[in-house]
Amino acid sequence: MQNLATSLRRRSRRSRPMELYDRLPPGLRHWLAGAALPWSPQSALRLWNRLHRETGGDTAAVLSRLDLAQARLLARDRLATPPGPLA
């Protein structure tokens, strides 16, 4: 039960990741569904908007650049690279 009789300020509503995810553009939601990394909706949307501006709204180009960005992040992750051949 919530105490509604208080003069204290309420905490701001915390973000709800699934609500943010549901509001993403359909192309970005589809891309995130198959992404190898656990992108947050906020960071994915920020990158989507930047790439959308840079490509003039070409969704195919944006998706291609998202793949490239993810590949770069995976390349930096030493745990994601498969081990070399056993000697």
LUMGU-574965 format. One record per residue (C-alpha): x negated, y, z; residue in three letters. Coordinates in steps of 0.05 Angstrom, whole numbers. Example, Ala and Ser with C-alpha at 12.3 -4.5 7.8 and 13.67 -1.06 7.14 Angstrom:
2
+--------+--------+--------+------+
|     xx |     yy |     zz | rest |
+--------+--------+--------+------+
|   -246 |    -90 |    156 |  ALA |
|   -273 |    -21 |    143 |  SER |
+--------+--------+--------+------+
# end
This chain:
87
+--------+--------+--------+------+
|     xx |     yy |     zz | rest |
+--------+--------+--------+------+
|      0 |      0 |      0 |  MET |
|    -25 |     69 |    -18 |  GLN |
|    -26 |    126 |     31 |  ASN |
|      5 |    183 |     -8 |  LEU |
|      7 |    233 |     50 |  ALA |
|    -64 |    261 |     48 |  THR |
|    -97 |    327 |     32 |  SER |
|   -160 |    293 |      8 |  LEU |
|   -178 |    294 |    -65 |  ARG |
|   -165 |    230 |   -102 |  ARG |
|   -221 |    194 |   -137 |  ARG |
|   -220 |    202 |   -211 |  SER |
|   -191 |    143 |   -249 |  ARG |
|   -245 |     94 |   -267 |  ARG |
|   -253 |     77 |   -339 |  SER |
|   -217 |     15 |   -362 |  ARG |
|   -262 |    -21 |   -412 |  PRO |
|   -206 |    -61 |   -445 |  MET |
|   -163 |      2 |   -455 |  GLU |
|   -224 |     36 |   -486 |  LEU |
|   -236 |    -26 |   -530 |  TYR |
|   -164 |    -26 |   -553 |  ASP |
|   -169 |     46 |   -576 |  ARG |
|   -231 |     34 |   -618 |  LEU |
|   -226 |     38 |   -694 |  PRO |
|   -205 |    -30 |   -724 |  PRO |
|   -271 |    -37 |   -762 |  GLY |
|   -312 |    -27 |   -699 |  LEU |
|   -268 |    -75 |   -658 |  ARG |
|   -278 |   -128 |   -711 |  HIS |
|   -353 |   -117 |   -712 |  TRP |
|   -357 |   -119 |   -636 |  LEU |
|   -319 |   -185 |   -635 |  ALA |
|   -377 |   -218 |   -672 |  GLY |
|   -434 |   -178 |   -641 |  ALA |
|   -493 |   -215 |   -611 |  ALA |
|   -501 |   -164 |   -555 |  LEU |
|   -451 |   -142 |   -502 |  PRO |
|   -439 |    -71 |   -527 |  TRP |
|   -398 |    -26 |   -482 |  SER |
|   -339 |      8 |   -517 |  PRO |
|   -368 |     77 |   -501 |  GLN |
|   -437 |     64 |   -531 |  SER |
|   -409 |     28 |   -591 |  ALA |
|   -361 |     85 |   -605 |  LEU |
|   -415 |    137 |   -596 |  ARG |
|   -459 |    101 |   -647 |  LEU |
|   -399 |     89 |   -694 |  TRP |
|   -382 |    163 |   -694 |  ASN |
|   -454 |    184 |   -707 |  ARG |
|   -462 |    134 |   -764 |  LEU |
|   -394 |    152 |   -792 |  HIS |
|   -416 |    225 |   -797 |  ARG |
|   -483 |    207 |   -827 |  GLU |
|   -453 |    162 |   -881 |  THR |
|   -396 |    208 |   -899 |  GLY |
|   -344 |    159 |   -874 |  GLY |
|   -367 |     98 |   -913 |  ASP |
|   -344 |     41 |   -868 |  THR |
|   -386 |    -11 |   -904 |  ALA |
|   -448 |     31 |   -895 |  ALA |
|   -431 |     42 |   -821 |  VAL |
|   -423 |    -33 |   -810 |  LEU |
|   -489 |    -47 |   -845 |  SER |
|   -524 |      4 |   -801 |  ARG |
|   -492 |    -26 |   -739 |  LEU |
|   -521 |    -93 |   -759 |  ASP |
|   -589 |    -60 |   -768 |  LEU |
|   -585 |    -26 |   -700 |  ALA |
|   -567 |    -91 |   -667 |  GLN |
|   -624 |   -128 |   -703 |  ALA |
|   -673 |    -75 |   -677 |  ARG |
|   -648 |    -84 |   -606 |  LEU |
|   -653 |   -160 |   -611 |  LEU |
|   -724 |   -154 |   -639 |  ALA |
|   -743 |   -114 |   -577 |  ARG |
|   -714 |   -166 |   -530 |  ASP |
|   -769 |   -216 |   -516 |  ARG |
|   -718 |   -266 |   -487 |  LEU |
|   -677 |   -267 |   -551 |  ALA |
|   -733 |   -289 |   -596 |  THR |
|   -740 |   -365 |   -604 |  PRO |
|   -804 |   -395 |   -577 |  PRO |
|   -859 |   -413 |   -626 |  GLY |
|   -876 |   -484 |   -647 |  PRO |
|   -901 |   -529 |   -592 |  LEU |
|   -974 |   -548 |   -598 |  ALA |
+--------+--------+--------+------+
# end
